[in-house]
């Protein structure tokens, strides 16, 4: 039985994680956290609840914390977990390179798992797309689009960035040197190596990602559509089970599980 702690338990992902954890036969919902002022009703879940990781994590030693909140909250959580020793599964997106570097430092002290997308399908794409890039060759222009609900605060999505990065690396390119996250005005013709990543926001879309390969006389589109947040929740819970007995030293990812 793996003990888990859910951060942001009343949010969209947090609520789904709580429900899935409660329904699991090999997981125990040990604790939940929510920001101050939003904790009403958490006491009905039958576990430890609170607003402070410092207070809660000391009561659940060894429990794996699952966090889909914000970069600032995630880094504060890791600071606490590095003292209490609780492993942490991170689904938070929108981190800067500097913040990701901090995550790597914390991973030297406590087991950390980080994935911008927890679904099996997306992580299979991360393995498949590089091979497609190599097989098609440099004659094909590569682009990426993503669609999310109107409440998403970061753009482009962490998943879109990860997919585009893996495509760039497969072609021997440095992503930060070729990325185009927006195009506006008279910008000139598309350069040979650039990779555009476009974000669309609206409604309640859980998450759509499409990789495009534009070649001579043809176009290939590879699309992943998430129909439910349970896809991400089950992936995160799978990661929590796996991480529970791992040692610090590196930032683990889905590729380590597969």
Secondary structure, 3 states (H helix, E strand, C coil): CEEEEECCCCCHHHHHHHHHHHHCCCEEEEEEECCCCCCCCHHHHCCEEECCHHHHHCCCCCCEEEECCCHHHHHHHHHHHHHHCCCEEECCCCCCHHHHHHHHHHCCCCCEEECCCCCHHHHHHHHHHHHHHHHHCCCCEEEEEEEECCCCCCCCCHHHHHHHHHHHHHCCCCHHHHEECCCCCCCCCCCCCCEEEEEEECCCCCEEEEEEEEECCEEEEEEEEECCCHHHHHHHHHHHHHHCCCCCCCEECHHHHC
